[in-house]
Amino acid sequence: MDLEKNPDACVRFDRHAVYLGTPGGRQDCPARLRGRTEALLIQPATAAGSAVTENRTARTYQAAADRIVVTAAYGDDRGSIQRILRSAGLPVATAQAEQAAAAPVPADATSFRGEGFDACTAPSQSAMNAWRDASDYGAIGIYIGGLNRACAQPNLTAAWVRTQYANGWRFFPLYVGRQPSADGGSCGGGCSSITDPVPQGTAAADDAAKQAAALGLGKGSVIYNDLEHYAPGGTVTTRVLAYIDAYTERLHQLGYRSGAYGSVSSLITDLVANAQNITPPDVIHFARWNYESTTTDSAIPASLWPKHQRIHQYAGDTTETHGGVQISIDRNRLDVD
């Protein structure tokens, strides 16, 4: 895909593709994509020299060479991506760890009460400015990492986060880790599933905290583990609860707060039924597309997550235009303190 000829193309890593050029400022992405496979984004750069970093948890290489920078995603075929990078003379064997933490924005960055939206890829600065001036939204969901994060994030940097915060935006960071099943629910067959929940939930928390810190979202921030819809019961429920329990416990050890995103009819059902049996997430982000902008729901007792600990995703896969800028989004009502 030639991004110069197709500037609105969505750069996505849930299908085999090679993207050449700089992603456009207004990528035409669906509101929600999940999954990961082998794909390449090759962009022009000015720096010389070769360097490679790898995030094994998120299954992504970042490589720089003479006049190019490469983002290489992989699903189950890491070897093919390594061969491609080696064929370009990139030192895969000596890949380093990813970037260090950035200076954190203030601690209220993930606190907000009001209307918010989430989009598959972080919008450009001009789009954020237009929506800030022309819409009622004040918070944005950003997909900070995870091996099932499908959309590329060319705009999502620590500088971008600082600028949005200074402009009045607040955030609900989403981490798309392992899913309840590899072939079920809305995540689809390209997702990596929960198979060994405790170490996988712990590893997800370690990586989520690292990715948040690299964006300037410091300790005390809420990081929401995105778990797509599934049919609750039996082994899948047991694995999901153990995964979220381990994720929450580890985030607490790292100084972060735990959030969990899921459907009222799957994850939230399981969390409500087992709130006394696990360490529950500090905040829930529940999906019920009933077009009611409220954080109360008949499936969630008032005694659970009662103190500004809820987000309701009340509409999804919708397209809105504000200030002349169109984005595909999900709508959310936040009450997070």
Contacts in CASP RR format, 6 or more apart in sequence:
PFRMAT RR
TARGET T0000
AUTHOR 0000-0000-0000
METHOD contacts of the structure
MODEL  1
MDLEKNPDACVRFDRHAVYLGTPGGRQDCPARLRGRTEALLIQPATAAGS
AVTENRTARTYQAAADRIVVTAAYGDDRGSIQRILRSAGLPVATAQAEQA
AAAPVPADATSFRGEGFDACTAPSQSAMNAWRDASDYGAIGIYIGGLNRA
CAQPNLTAAWVRTQYANGWRFFPLYVGRQPSADGGSCGGGCSSITDPVPQ
GTAAADDAAKQAAALGLGKGSVIYNDLEHYAPGGTVTTRVLAYIDAYTER
LHQLGYRSGAYGSVSSLITDLVANAQNITPPDVIHFARWNYESTTTDSAI
PASLWPKHQRIHQYAGDTTETHGGVQISIDRNRLDVD
1 9 0 8 1.000
1 17 0 8 1.000
1 18 0 8 1.000
1 19 0 8 1.000
1 20 0 8 1.000
2 20 0 8 1.000
2 21 0 8 1.000
3 9 0 8 1.000
3 11 0 8 1.000
3 19 0 8 1.000
3 20 0 8 1.000
3 21 0 8 1.000
3 22 0 8 1.000
3 23 0 8 1.000
3 24 0 8 1.000
4 20 0 8 1.000
4 21 0 8 1.000
4 22 0 8 1.000
7 24 0 8 1.000
7 25 0 8 1.000
7 26 0 8 1.000
8 24 0 8 1.000
8 26 0 8 1.000
8 27 0 8 1.000
8 28 0 8 1.000
9 19 0 8 1.000
9 23 0 8 1.000
9 24 0 8 1.000
9 27 0 8 1.000
9 28 0 8 1.000
10 27 0 8 1.000
10 28 0 8 1.000
10 29 0 8 1.000
10 30 0 8 1.000
10 120 0 8 1.000
10 121 0 8 1.000
10 151 0 8 1.000
11 19 0 8 1.000
11 23 0 8 1.000
11 27 0 8 1.000
11 41 0 8 1.000
11 121 0 8 1.000
11 151 0 8 1.000
11 152 0 8 1.000
11 154 0 8 1.000
12 29 0 8 1.000
12 33 0 8 1.000
12 39 0 8 1.000
12 120 0 8 1.000
12 150 0 8 1.000
12 151 0 8 1.000
12 152 0 8 1.000
13 35 0 8 1.000
13 36 0 8 1.000
13 37 0 8 1.000
13 39 0 8 1.000
13 73 0 8 1.000
13 149 0 8 1.000
13 150 0 8 1.000
13 151 0 8 1.000
13 152 0 8 1.000
14 33 0 8 1.000
14 34 0 8 1.000
14 35 0 8 1.000
14 36 0 8 1.000
14 37 0 8 1.000
14 39 0 8 1.000
14 150 0 8 1.000
14 190 0 8 1.000
15 37 0 8 1.000
15 39 0 8 1.000
16 37 0 8 1.000
16 38 0 8 1.000
16 39 0 8 1.000
17 39 0 8 1.000
17 40 0 8 1.000
18 39 0 8 1.000
18 40 0 8 1.000
18 42 0 8 1.000
19 39 0 8 1.000
19 40 0 8 1.000
19 41 0 8 1.000
19 42 0 8 1.000
19 152 0 8 1.000
20 42 0 8 1.000
21 41 0 8 1.000
21 42 0 8 1.000
21 43 0 8 1.000
21 44 0 8 1.000
22 43 0 8 1.000
22 44 0 8 1.000
22 154 0 8 1.000
23 41 0 8 1.000
23 43 0 8 1.000
23 152 0 8 1.000
23 154 0 8 1.000
24 124 0 8 1.000
24 154 0 8 1.000
25 123 0 8 1.000
25 124 0 8 1.000
25 126 0 8 1.000
25 127 0 8 1.000
25 155 0 8 1.000
26 123 0 8 1.000
26 124 0 8 1.000
26 127 0 8 1.000
26 325 0 8 1.000
26 326 0 8 1.000
26 327 0 8 1.000
27 121 0 8 1.000
27 151 0 8 1.000
28 328 0 8 1.000
29 119 0 8 1.000
29 120 0 8 1.000
29 121 0 8 1.000
29 151 0 8 1.000
29 328 0 8 1.000
30 120 0 8 1.000
30 317 0 8 1.000
30 328 0 8 1.000
31 118 0 8 1.000
31 119 0 8 1.000
31 120 0 8 1.000
31 316 0 8 1.000
31 317 0 8 1.000
31 318 0 8 1.000
31 328 0 8 1.000
31 329 0 8 1.000
31 330 0 8 1.000
32 120 0 8 1.000
32 186 0 8 1.000
32 316 0 8 1.000
32 317 0 8 1.000
32 330 0 8 1.000
33 120 0 8 1.000
33 150 0 8 1.000
33 151 0 8 1.000
34 148 0 8 1.000
34 149 0 8 1.000
34 150 0 8 1.000
34 176 0 8 1.000
34 179 0 8 1.000
34 186 0 8 1.000
34 187 0 8 1.000
34 188 0 8 1.000
34 190 0 8 1.000
34 191 0 8 1.000
34 226 0 8 1.000
34 228 0 8 1.000
35 148 0 8 1.000
35 149 0 8 1.000
35 150 0 8 1.000
35 176 0 8 1.000
35 187 0 8 1.000
35 188 0 8 1.000
35 189 0 8 1.000
35 190 0 8 1.000
35 191 0 8 1.000
35 192 0 8 1.000
36 59 0 8 1.000
36 73 0 8 1.000
36 74 0 8 1.000
36 75 0 8 1.000
36 147 0 8 1.000
36 148 0 8 1.000
36 149 0 8 1.000
36 150 0 8 1.000
36 190 0 8 1.000
36 191 0 8 1.000
36 192 0 8 1.000
37 73 0 8 1.000
37 74 0 8 1.000
37 75 0 8 1.000
37 76 0 8 1.000
37 77 0 8 1.000
37 190 0 8 1.000
38 72 0 8 1.000
38 73 0 8 1.000
38 74 0 8 1.000
38 75 0 8 1.000
38 77 0 8 1.000
38 80 0 8 1.000
38 81 0 8 1.000
39 72 0 8 1.000
39 73 0 8 1.000
40 70 0 8 1.000
40 71 0 8 1.000
40 72 0 8 1.000
40 73 0 8 1.000
40 81 0 8 1.000
40 84 0 8 1.000
41 70 0 8 1.000
41 71 0 8 1.000
41 72 0 8 1.000
41 152 0 8 1.000
42 68 0 8 1.000
42 69 0 8 1.000
42 70 0 8 1.000
43 68 0 8 1.000
43 69 0 8 1.000
43 70 0 8 1.000
43 71 0 8 1.000
43 154 0 8 1.000
44 67 0 8 1.000
44 68 0 8 1.000
44 69 0 8 1.000
45 64 0 8 1.000
45 67 0 8 1.000
45 68 0 8 1.000
45 69 0 8 1.000
46 67 0 8 1.000
47 64 0 8 1.000
47 69 0 8 1.000
48 66 0 8 1.000
48 67 0 8 1.000
49 64 0 8 1.000
49 65 0 8 1.000
49 66 0 8 1.000
50 63 0 8 1.000
50 64 0 8 1.000
50 65 0 8 1.000
50 66 0 8 1.000
50 89 0 8 1.000
50 90 0 8 1.000
50 91 0 8 1.000
51 63 0 8 1.000
51 64 0 8 1.000
51 91 0 8 1.000
51 96 0 8 1.000
52 61 0 8 1.000
52 62 0 8 1.000
52 63 0 8 1.000
52 64 0 8 1.000
52 85 0 8 1.000
52 90 0 8 1.000
52 91 0 8 1.000
52 92 0 8 1.000
52 94 0 8 1.000
52 95 0 8 1.000
52 96 0 8 1.000
53 61 0 8 1.000
53 62 0 8 1.000
53 63 0 8 1.000
53 95 0 8 1.000
53 96 0 8 1.000
53 97 0 8 1.000
53 98 0 8 1.000
53 99 0 8 1.000
54 60 0 8 1.000
54 61 0 8 1.000
54 62 0 8 1.000
54 92 0 8 1.000
54 95 0 8 1.000
54 96 0 8 1.000
54 97 0 8 1.000
54 98 0 8 1.000
55 98 0 8 1.000
55 207 0 8 1.000
57 146 0 8 1.000
57 147 0 8 1.000
57 203 0 8 1.000
57 204 0 8 1.000
57 206 0 8 1.000
57 207 0 8 1.000
58 145 0 8 1.000
58 146 0 8 1.000
58 147 0 8 1.000
58 149 0 8 1.000
58 207 0 8 1.000
58 211 0 8 1.000
59 73 0 8 1.000
59 74 0 8 1.000
59 75 0 8 1.000
59 78 0 8 1.000
59 147 0 8 1.000
60 71 0 8 1.000
60 72 0 8 1.000
60 73 0 8 1.000
60 74 0 8 1.000
61 70 0 8 1.000
61 71 0 8 1.000
61 72 0 8 1.000
61 74 0 8 1.000
61 81 0 8 1.000
61 85 0 8 1.000
61 92 0 8 1.000
61 95 0 8 1.000
62 69 0 8 1.000
62 70 0 8 1.000
62 71 0 8 1.000
62 72 0 8 1.000
62 98 0 8 1.000
63 69 0 8 1.000
63 70 0 8 1.000
63 72 0 8 1.000
63 85 0 8 1.000
63 88 0 8 1.000
63 90 0 8 1.000
63 92 0 8 1.000
64 70 0 8 1.000
65 88 0 8 1.000
65 89 0 8 1.000
65 90 0 8 1.000
70 85 0 8 1.000
70 88 0 8 1.000
70 90 0 8 1.000
71 152 0 8 1.000
72 81 0 8 1.000
72 84 0 8 1.000
72 85 0 8 1.000
73 81 0 8 1.000
74 80 0 8 1.000
74 81 0 8 1.000
75 147 0 8 1.000
75 192 0 8 1.000
82 92 0 8 1.000
85 92 0 8 1.000
86 92 0 8 1.000
98 210 0 8 1.000
98 214 0 8 1.000
99 214 0 8 1.000
100 214 0 8 1.000
101 210 0 8 1.000
101 213 0 8 1.000
101 214 0 8 1.000
101 216 0 8 1.000
101 218 0 8 1.000
102 158 0 8 1.000
102 213 0 8 1.000
102 214 0 8 1.000
102 215 0 8 1.000
102 216 0 8 1.000
103 158 0 8 1.000
103 216 0 8 1.000
104 213 0 8 1.000
104 216 0 8 1.000
104 217 0 8 1.000
104 218 0 8 1.000
104 219 0 8 1.000
105 161 0 8 1.000
105 162 0 8 1.000
105 165 0 8 1.000
105 216 0 8 1.000
105 217 0 8 1.000
105 218 0 8 1.000
106 165 0 8 1.000
107 218 0 8 1.000
107 220 0 8 1.000
107 221 0 8 1.000
108 170 0 8 1.000
109 161 0 8 1.000
109 165 0 8 1.000
109 170 0 8 1.000
109 171 0 8 1.000
109 217 0 8 1.000
109 218 0 8 1.000
109 221 0 8 1.000
110 170 0 8 1.000
110 171 0 8 1.000
110 172 0 8 1.000
110 173 0 8 1.000
110 217 0 8 1.000
110 220 0 8 1.000
110 221 0 8 1.000
110 222 0 8 1.000
110 257 0 8 1.000
110 336 0 8 1.000
111 170 0 8 1.000
111 336 0 8 1.000
111 337 0 8 1.000
112 138 0 8 1.000
112 139 0 8 1.000
112 170 0 8 1.000
112 172 0 8 1.000
112 334 0 8 1.000
112 336 0 8 1.000
113 308 0 8 1.000
113 334 0 8 1.000
113 335 0 8 1.000
113 336 0 8 1.000
113 337 0 8 1.000
114 138 0 8 1.000
114 139 0 8 1.000
114 333 0 8 1.000
114 334 0 8 1.000
114 335 0 8 1.000
115 136 0 8 1.000
115 137 0 8 1.000
115 138 0 8 1.000
115 139 0 8 1.000
115 293 0 8 1.000
115 331 0 8 1.000
115 332 0 8 1.000
115 333 0 8 1.000
115 334 0 8 1.000
116 137 0 8 1.000
116 138 0 8 1.000
116 139 0 8 1.000
116 140 0 8 1.000
116 141 0 8 1.000
116 172 0 8 1.000
116 331 0 8 1.000
116 332 0 8 1.000
116 333 0 8 1.000
116 334 0 8 1.000
117 137 0 8 1.000
117 139 0 8 1.000
117 140 0 8 1.000
117 141 0 8 1.000
117 320 0 8 1.000
117 327 0 8 1.000
117 329 0 8 1.000
117 330 0 8 1.000
117 331 0 8 1.000
117 332 0 8 1.000
118 140 0 8 1.000
118 141 0 8 1.000
118 142 0 8 1.000
118 143 0 8 1.000
118 172 0 8 1.000
118 174 0 8 1.000
118 313 0 8 1.000
118 329 0 8 1.000
118 330 0 8 1.000
118 332 0 8 1.000
119 140 0 8 1.000
119 141 0 8 1.000
119 327 0 8 1.000
119 328 0 8 1.000
119 329 0 8 1.000
119 330 0 8 1.000
120 143 0 8 1.000
120 150 0 8 1.000
120 151 0 8 1.000
120 328 0 8 1.000
121 143 0 8 1.000
121 151 0 8 1.000
121 152 0 8 1.000
121 153 0 8 1.000
121 154 0 8 1.000
121 155 0 8 1.000
121 156 0 8 1.000
122 140 0 8 1.000
122 142 0 8 1.000
122 143 0 8 1.000
122 153 0 8 1.000
122 155 0 8 1.000
122 156 0 8 1.000
122 160 0 8 1.000
123 131 0 8 1.000
123 140 0 8 1.000
123 155 0 8 1.000
123 325 0 8 1.000
123 327 0 8 1.000
124 155 0 8 1.000
125 155 0 8 1.000
125 160 0 8 1.000
125 163 0 8 1.000
126 325 0 8 1.000
127 325 0 8 1.000
127 327 0 8 1.000
128 140 0 8 1.000
128 164 0 8 1.000
128 167 0 8 1.000
128 169 0 8 1.000
129 167 0 8 1.000
130 322 0 8 1.000
130 323 0 8 1.000
130 324 0 8 1.000
130 325 0 8 1.000
131 137 0 8 1.000
131 322 0 8 1.000
131 323 0 8 1.000
131 325 0 8 1.000
131 327 0 8 1.000
132 138 0 8 1.000
132 167 0 8 1.000
132 168 0 8 1.000
132 169 0 8 1.000
133 323 0 8 1.000
134 322 0 8 1.000
134 323 0 8 1.000
134 324 0 8 1.000
135 320 0 8 1.000
135 322 0 8 1.000
135 323 0 8 1.000
138 168 0 8 1.000
138 169 0 8 1.000
138 170 0 8 1.000
139 169 0 8 1.000
139 170 0 8 1.000
139 171 0 8 1.000
139 172 0 8 1.000
139 332 0 8 1.000
139 334 0 8 1.000
140 164 0 8 1.000
140 169 0 8 1.000
140 170 0 8 1.000
140 171 0 8 1.000
140 172 0 8 1.000
141 171 0 8 1.000
141 172 0 8 1.000
141 173 0 8 1.000
141 174 0 8 1.000
141 332 0 8 1.000
142 153 0 8 1.000
142 156 0 8 1.000
142 161 0 8 1.000
142 171 0 8 1.000
142 172 0 8 1.000
142 173 0 8 1.000
142 174 0 8 1.000
142 215 0 8 1.000
143 149 0 8 1.000
143 151 0 8 1.000
143 153 0 8 1.000
143 156 0 8 1.000
143 174 0 8 1.000
143 175 0 8 1.000
143 176 0 8 1.000
143 226 0 8 1.000
144 156 0 8 1.000
144 173 0 8 1.000
144 174 0 8 1.000
144 175 0 8 1.000
144 208 0 8 1.000
144 211 0 8 1.000
144 212 0 8 1.000
144 215 0 8 1.000
144 217 0 8 1.000
144 223 0 8 1.000
145 175 0 8 1.000
145 176 0 8 1.000
145 177 0 8 1.000
145 207 0 8 1.000
145 208 0 8 1.000
145 211 0 8 1.000
146 175 0 8 1.000
146 176 0 8 1.000
146 177 0 8 1.000
146 204 0 8 1.000
146 207 0 8 1.000
146 208 0 8 1.000
146 211 0 8 1.000
147 176 0 8 1.000
147 177 0 8 1.000
147 178 0 8 1.000
147 192 0 8 1.000
148 176 0 8 1.000
148 177 0 8 1.000
148 178 0 8 1.000
148 179 0 8 1.000
148 187 0 8 1.000
148 191 0 8 1.000
148 192 0 8 1.000
148 226 0 8 1.000
149 175 0 8 1.000
149 176 0 8 1.000
149 177 0 8 1.000
150 176 0 8 1.000
156 215 0 8 1.000
157 215 0 8 1.000
158 214 0 8 1.000
158 215 0 8 1.000
158 216 0 8 1.000
161 171 0 8 1.000
161 215 0 8 1.000
161 216 0 8 1.000
161 217 0 8 1.000
162 216 0 8 1.000
164 171 0 8 1.000
165 171 0 8 1.000
171 217 0 8 1.000
172 222 0 8 1.000
172 224 0 8 1.000
172 285 0 8 1.000
172 311 0 8 1.000
172 332 0 8 1.000
172 334 0 8 1.000
172 336 0 8 1.000
173 208 0 8 1.000
173 212 0 8 1.000
173 215 0 8 1.000
173 217 0 8 1.000
173 221 0 8 1.000
173 222 0 8 1.000
173 223 0 8 1.000
173 224 0 8 1.000
174 224 0 8 1.000
174 226 0 8 1.000
174 261 0 8 1.000
175 204 0 8 1.000
175 207 0 8 1.000
175 208 0 8 1.000
175 211 0 8 1.000
175 223 0 8 1.000
175 224 0 8 1.000
175 225 0 8 1.000
175 226 0 8 1.000
176 226 0 8 1.000
177 192 0 8 1.000
177 204 0 8 1.000
177 225 0 8 1.000
177 226 0 8 1.000
178 191 0 8 1.000
178 192 0 8 1.000
178 193 0 8 1.000
178 194 0 8 1.000
178 195 0 8 1.000
178 200 0 8 1.000
178 201 0 8 1.000
178 204 0 8 1.000
178 243 0 8 1.000
179 187 0 8 1.000
179 191 0 8 1.000
179 192 0 8 1.000
179 193 0 8 1.000
179 194 0 8 1.000
179 227 0 8 1.000
179 228 0 8 1.000
179 230 0 8 1.000
180 193 0 8 1.000
180 194 0 8 1.000
180 227 0 8 1.000
180 228 0 8 1.000
180 230 0 8 1.000
180 236 0 8 1.000
180 239 0 8 1.000
180 240 0 8 1.000
180 266 0 8 1.000
181 193 0 8 1.000
181 230 0 8 1.000
181 236 0 8 1.000
182 189 0 8 1.000
182 190 0 8 1.000
182 191 0 8 1.000
182 192 0 8 1.000
182 193 0 8 1.000
183 189 0 8 1.000
184 230 0 8 1.000
185 228 0 8 1.000
185 229 0 8 1.000
185 230 0 8 1.000
185 231 0 8 1.000
186 228 0 8 1.000
186 229 0 8 1.000
187 228 0 8 1.000
191 228 0 8 1.000
194 200 0 8 1.000
194 201 0 8 1.000
194 239 0 8 1.000
194 240 0 8 1.000
194 243 0 8 1.000
195 239 0 8 1.000
197 238 0 8 1.000
197 239 0 8 1.000
197 240 0 8 1.000
197 242 0 8 1.000
197 243 0 8 1.000
197 246 0 8 1.000
198 242 0 8 1.000
198 243 0 8 1.000
198 245 0 8 1.000
198 246 0 8 1.000
199 246 0 8 1.000
200 243 0 8 1.000
200 246 0 8 1.000
201 243 0 8 1.000
201 244 0 8 1.000
201 246 0 8 1.000
201 247 0 8 1.000
201 250 0 8 1.000
202 246 0 8 1.000
202 247 0 8 1.000
202 249 0 8 1.000
202 250 0 8 1.000
204 225 0 8 1.000
204 243 0 8 1.000
204 247 0 8 1.000
205 246 0 8 1.000
205 247 0 8 1.000
205 248 0 8 1.000
205 249 0 8 1.000
205 250 0 8 1.000
205 251 0 8 1.000
205 254 0 8 1.000
205 256 0 8 1.000
205 258 0 8 1.000
206 250 0 8 1.000
206 254 0 8 1.000
208 223 0 8 1.000
208 225 0 8 1.000
208 247 0 8 1.000
208 251 0 8 1.000
208 256 0 8 1.000
209 223 0 8 1.000
209 251 0 8 1.000
209 254 0 8 1.000
209 255 0 8 1.000
209 256 0 8 1.000
212 218 0 8 1.000
212 221 0 8 1.000
212 223 0 8 1.000
212 256 0 8 1.000
217 223 0 8 1.000
218 256 0 8 1.000
219 254 0 8 1.000
219 255 0 8 1.000
219 256 0 8 1.000
220 255 0 8 1.000
220 256 0 8 1.000
220 257 0 8 1.000
221 256 0 8 1.000
221 257 0 8 1.000
222 256 0 8 1.000
222 257 0 8 1.000
222 258 0 8 1.000
222 259 0 8 1.000
222 282 0 8 1.000
222 283 0 8 1.000
222 336 0 8 1.000
223 251 0 8 1.000
223 256 0 8 1.000
223 257 0 8 1.000
223 258 0 8 1.000
223 259 0 8 1.000
224 259 0 8 1.000
224 260 0 8 1.000
224 261 0 8 1.000
224 283 0 8 1.000
224 285 0 8 1.000
224 311 0 8 1.000
225 244 0 8 1.000
225 247 0 8 1.000
225 258 0 8 1.000
225 259 0 8 1.000
225 260 0 8 1.000
225 261 0 8 1.000
225 281 0 8 1.000
226 261 0 8 1.000
226 262 0 8 1.000
227 240 0 8 1.000
227 244 0 8 1.000
227 260 0 8 1.000
227 261 0 8 1.000
227 262 0 8 1.000
227 266 0 8 1.000
227 267 0 8 1.000
228 262 0 8 1.000
228 263 0 8 1.000
229 262 0 8 1.000
229 263 0 8 1.000
229 265 0 8 1.000
229 266 0 8 1.000
229 287 0 8 1.000
230 236 0 8 1.000
230 240 0 8 1.000
230 266 0 8 1.000
230 267 0 8 1.000
231 266 0 8 1.000
232 240 0 8 1.000
232 265 0 8 1.000
232 266 0 8 1.000
232 267 0 8 1.000
232 269 0 8 1.000
232 270 0 8 1.000
233 270 0 8 1.000
237 270 0 8 1.000
240 267 0 8 1.000
240 270 0 8 1.000
241 270 0 8 1.000
241 271 0 8 1.000
241 274 0 8 1.000
241 277 0 8 1.000
241 278 0 8 1.000
242 278 0 8 1.000
244 258 0 8 1.000
244 260 0 8 1.000
244 267 0 8 1.000
244 271 0 8 1.000
244 278 0 8 1.000
244 280 0 8 1.000
244 281 0 8 1.000
245 278 0 8 1.000
245 279 0 8 1.000
247 258 0 8 1.000
248 258 0 8 1.000
248 259 0 8 1.000
248 278 0 8 1.000
248 279 0 8 1.000
248 280 0 8 1.000
248 281 0 8 1.000
248 282 0 8 1.000
249 279 0 8 1.000
251 257 0 8 1.000
251 258 0 8 1.000
252 258 0 8 1.000
252 279 0 8 1.000
257 282 0 8 1.000
257 283 0 8 1.000
258 281 0 8 1.000
258 282 0 8 1.000
258 283 0 8 1.000
259 281 0 8 1.000
259 282 0 8 1.000
259 283 0 8 1.000
259 284 0 8 1.000
259 285 0 8 1.000
260 267 0 8 1.000
260 271 0 8 1.000
260 281 0 8 1.000
260 283 0 8 1.000
260 284 0 8 1.000
260 285 0 8 1.000
261 267 0 8 1.000
261 284 0 8 1.000
261 285 0 8 1.000
261 286 0 8 1.000
261 287 0 8 1.000
261 311 0 8 1.000
261 313 0 8 1.000
262 268 0 8 1.000
262 285 0 8 1.000
262 286 0 8 1.000
262 287 0 8 1.000
263 286 0 8 1.000
263 287 0 8 1.000
263 288 0 8 1.000
264 286 0 8 1.000
264 287 0 8 1.000
264 288 0 8 1.000
264 297 0 8 1.000
264 299 0 8 1.000
264 300 0 8 1.000
265 299 0 8 1.000
267 286 0 8 1.000
268 284 0 8 1.000
268 286 0 8 1.000
268 299 0 8 1.000
268 300 0 8 1.000
269 299 0 8 1.000
271 280 0 8 1.000
271 281 0 8 1.000
271 284 0 8 1.000
272 299 0 8 1.000
272 300 0 8 1.000
272 301 0 8 1.000
272 304 0 8 1.000
275 304 0 8 1.000
280 304 0 8 1.000
280 305 0 8 1.000
282 309 0 8 1.000
283 305 0 8 1.000
283 309 0 8 1.000
283 310 0 8 1.000
283 311 0 8 1.000
283 336 0 8 1.000
284 300 0 8 1.000
284 305 0 8 1.000
284 309 0 8 1.000
284 310 0 8 1.000
284 311 0 8 1.000
285 310 0 8 1.000
285 311 0 8 1.000
285 312 0 8 1.000
285 313 0 8 1.000
285 332 0 8 1.000
286 297 0 8 1.000
286 300 0 8 1.000
286 310 0 8 1.000
286 311 0 8 1.000
286 312 0 8 1.000
286 313 0 8 1.000
287 313 0 8 1.000
288 297 0 8 1.000
288 299 0 8 1.000
288 312 0 8 1.000
288 313 0 8 1.000
288 314 0 8 1.000
289 313 0 8 1.000
289 314 0 8 1.000
289 315 0 8 1.000
289 316 0 8 1.000
290 314 0 8 1.000
291 314 0 8 1.000
291 315 0 8 1.000
292 312 0 8 1.000
292 314 0 8 1.000
293 312 0 8 1.000
293 314 0 8 1.000
293 331 0 8 1.000
293 333 0 8 1.000
294 312 0 8 1.000
294 314 0 8 1.000
294 333 0 8 1.000
295 310 0 8 1.000
295 311 0 8 1.000
295 312 0 8 1.000
295 333 0 8 1.000
295 334 0 8 1.000
295 335 0 8 1.000
296 302 0 8 1.000
297 312 0 8 1.000
300 310 0 8 1.000
307 337 0 8 1.000
308 335 0 8 1.000
308 336 0 8 1.000
308 337 0 8 1.000
309 335 0 8 1.000
309 336 0 8 1.000
309 337 0 8 1.000
310 334 0 8 1.000
310 335 0 8 1.000
310 336 0 8 1.000
311 332 0 8 1.000
311 333 0 8 1.000
311 334 0 8 1.000
311 335 0 8 1.000
311 336 0 8 1.000
312 332 0 8 1.000
312 333 0 8 1.000
313 330 0 8 1.000
313 331 0 8 1.000
313 332 0 8 1.000
314 331 0 8 1.000
314 332 0 8 1.000
314 333 0 8 1.000
315 330 0 8 1.000
315 331 0 8 1.000
316 329 0 8 1.000
316 330 0 8 1.000
316 331 0 8 1.000
317 328 0 8 1.000
317 330 0 8 1.000
318 328 0 8 1.000
318 329 0 8 1.000
318 330 0 8 1.000
318 331 0 8 1.000
319 326 0 8 1.000
319 327 0 8 1.000
319 328 0 8 1.000
319 329 0 8 1.000
320 326 0 8 1.000
320 327 0 8 1.000
320 329 0 8 1.000
321 327 0 8 1.000
END
